[in-house]
Amino acid sequence: MSDKKIKIEFAPGAFDQFDGTQEELDEFIAELQRMADSGELEEQSVSLDDEEAWLELSPEEQAVIEAAITRPGETRH
């Protein structure tokens, strides 16, 4: 693990579709930061540059990721 502290930032609207309470969202964000601080987040990460890893995702997961990284009017493939 690196000594560099990871700062997690969320894009505006990142949680617009979140279906839970503010308390649950706060707990989720705190857990992500804890995982980043401990190195666990990086250890469990998967590069989506890897075609094989991408294909292991469900079509629903792929659609969510593509929607998050594609600007309106653009297509990824």
PyMOL commands that set and color helices and strands:
alter all, ss='L'
color gray80, all
select helices_A, chain A and resi 22-38+40-43+51-56+59-69
alter helices_A, ss='H'
color red, helices_A
deselect
rebuild
show_as cartoon
